[in-house]
Amino acid sequence: MAEEWFGDGFLDACLDLRAIRDLRPVFYSAVQRFLTDDDRKVRDAALVAAIPLTEHHLLTGHRVELADHARRLLATSTDRYKRDRALDASRAWGHDIDALEGANDIAARSGDSSGREGSP
């Protein structure tokens, strides 16, 4: 999502980073097969890995598929990091996630640690 914040050309001056950015379709094809793995932890890790890869212009069409996976993760996971990635991406892609955002998510977003999972 950095390109959305800083503009499409912000990596153009750095050839190494641009080369990595240009490999996103290759990385996505490797990660995509794990989005439907039998193991929930593998599926969730694949989703978190795939989200930033869809910044590549050839991969934006996969955001619809990832949004479905994000909704599943949000319905089943309490992992703060993974939930934040799914929520941020879904929100950035224009999806309504209000029904899947819980009190702990809202508290974490506002910086109130009293509502986070695992806090006293």
C-alpha positions as CSV (number, residue, x, y, z in Angstrom):
1,M,0.0,0.0,0.0
2,A,3.0,2.2,0.1
3,E,2.5,3.1,-3.6
4,E,-1.0,4.3,-2.8
5,W,0.5,6.6,-0.1
6,F,3.6,7.9,-1.9
7,G,2.6,7.6,-5.5
8,D,3.3,5.2,-8.3
9,G,6.8,6.4,-9.0
10,F,8.3,6.6,-5.6
11,L,10.4,3.4,-6.1
12,D,11.6,4.3,-9.6
13,A,14.9,5.9,-8.3
14,C,15.9,2.7,-6.6
15,L,16.7,0.0,-9.1
16,D,16.9,-2.9,-6.5
17,L,13.5,-2.1,-5.0
18,R,12.0,-1.7,-8.5
19,A,13.3,-5.1,-9.5
20,I,11.7,-6.7,-6.4
21,R,8.5,-4.8,-7.1
22,D,8.5,-6.1,-10.7
23,L,8.7,-9.7,-9.4
24,R,5.4,-9.4,-7.5
25,P,3.5,-11.5,-10.0
26,V,6.0,-14.3,-9.6
27,F,5.8,-14.1,-5.8
28,Y,2.0,-14.0,-6.0
29,S,1.7,-17.1,-8.1
30,A,3.9,-18.9,-5.5
31,V,1.7,-17.7,-2.6
32,Q,-1.7,-18.0,-4.2
33,R,-1.8,-21.8,-4.1
34,F,-1.6,-21.6,-0.3
35,L,-4.7,-19.4,0.0
36,T,-6.8,-22.6,0.0
37,D,-4.5,-24.9,2.0
38,D,-6.1,-27.3,4.5
39,D,-4.2,-25.7,7.4
40,R,-5.8,-22.4,8.6
41,K,-2.4,-21.0,9.7
42,V,-1.0,-21.6,6.2
43,R,-4.0,-20.0,4.6
44,D,-3.8,-17.0,6.9
45,A,0.0,-16.6,6.3
46,A,-0.6,-16.8,2.6
47,L,-3.2,-14.0,2.8
48,V,-0.9,-11.7,4.7
49,A,1.9,-12.4,2.2
50,A,-0.4,-11.8,-0.8
51,I,-2.0,-8.6,0.3
52,P,1.0,-6.2,-0.5
53,L,1.8,-8.1,-3.7
54,T,-1.5,-6.9,-5.2
55,E,-0.1,-3.3,-5.4
56,H,1.3,-4.5,-8.7
57,H,-0.9,-3.3,-11.6
58,L,-1.2,-6.8,-13.0
59,L,-2.4,-8.2,-9.7
60,T,-5.1,-5.7,-8.6
61,G,-7.8,-8.0,-10.0
62,H,-6.9,-10.5,-7.4
63,R,-8.1,-8.2,-4.6
64,V,-11.6,-9.5,-4.9
65,E,-10.4,-13.0,-4.2
66,L,-8.3,-11.8,-1.4
67,A,-11.2,-9.8,0.1
68,D,-13.1,-13.1,0.4
69,H,-10.1,-14.7,2.2
70,A,-9.8,-11.6,4.4
71,R,-13.5,-11.9,5.4
72,R,-12.9,-15.5,6.4
73,L,-9.8,-14.6,8.4
74,L,-11.7,-11.8,10.2
75,A,-14.5,-14.2,11.0
76,T,-12.2,-16.9,12.5
77,S,-8.9,-15.3,13.7
78,T,-8.0,-13.4,16.8
79,D,-4.4,-12.8,15.7
80,R,-3.9,-9.0,16.0
81,Y,-1.3,-8.7,13.3
82,K,-3.2,-10.8,10.7
83,R,-6.5,-9.1,11.6
84,D,-4.9,-5.7,11.1
85,R,-3.5,-6.6,7.7
86,A,-6.9,-8.0,6.6
87,L,-8.8,-5.0,7.9
88,D,-6.4,-2.4,6.4
89,A,-6.4,-4.1,3.0
90,S,-10.2,-4.5,3.0
91,R,-10.7,-0.9,4.0
92,A,-8.2,0.4,1.4
93,W,-9.9,-1.7,-1.3
94,G,-13.3,-0.1,-0.4
95,H,-14.9,-3.1,1.2
96,D,-17.4,-2.7,4.1
97,I,-15.9,-4.6,7.0
98,D,-17.9,-3.0,9.8
99,A,-19.7,-6.3,10.6
100,L,-16.4,-8.1,10.9
101,E,-14.6,-5.4,12.9
102,G,-14.9,-6.2,16.6
103,A,-14.4,-4.1,19.7
104,N,-10.8,-5.3,20.0
105,D,-10.1,-4.1,16.4
106,I,-11.6,-0.7,17.1
107,A,-9.6,-0.4,20.4
108,A,-6.4,-1.4,18.7
109,R,-7.0,1.1,15.8
110,S,-7.6,3.9,18.3
111,G,-4.5,3.0,20.3
112,D,-6.4,1.8,23.4
113,S,-4.5,-1.3,24.5
114,S,-7.2,-2.2,27.0
115,G,-9.3,-3.8,24.3
116,R,-6.6,-5.9,22.7
117,E,-6.6,-9.6,22.8
118,G,-4.4,-11.0,25.6
119,S,-4.3,-7.7,27.6
120,P,-5.2,-7.7,31.3
